Amino acid sequence: MVDKYLPDKLYGFTARDGEQIYFHVAVFDSAGWPDPPPIVGEAVEVEFDPSTAKEGKVARASKVTRLVEPTLCRGVVDSFDATQGWGFVVPSDGSTHVFLHRSEVLNRRLPLKGQTVRYYAGTRDGRLRAVYVEIEDKP
């Protein structure tokens, strides 16, 4: 599972058998599926050589492969506090609210209540989270 991914720095971390493993997006294989980049919480298969771990550093992955095609979701912003930088999206299927953080919104735009957004569903700390969020309409 992808534990952390920093899109602006193009690297992330995953774990295997309790061991943290570093990966660069260059070794990420989306298995032929189009976008998006790695999603925190998604299942991946990791290939690495444990000998790449230097003293005090984690091992480096030689290949990280996406196991399931990510689903593009659509929903409506139910709430968003611009001061706090977070809110919630109600998915179009009406299921459980999804957490939305400003750091996941593309093009540096902040969403407003009632706007329709497209996103991929990720998880962080066991909670559903909207990632790679695009605002579809203007207020």
C-alpha angles and dihedrals in degrees: 000000000000105000098181136002127181107198094190091054096037097228141095147166136251132173136230124187088350093306120123114233127194120219135183119215088245089073093045112111113197089196092241095304117126124241152356120083117237115316121216107246098022121131115251138169114233130206117191143146111237089211089070088074108101122199108293093004134094127248120269121236118233091196136008115189127196110232102193130036109250115241120228107226131198129206148144125259106248095183139351128179107204092194094053093035098228145087143139139278125210107217117231089248089060094240126141119323115265122221115244123197125187091235089068096052114102124225092026093269120140117223124236129213110276097024119130115236137186118215146150118248115243134162132229126178088354094302128115110251132185111233133186089018120192122190109226104192138029122244 
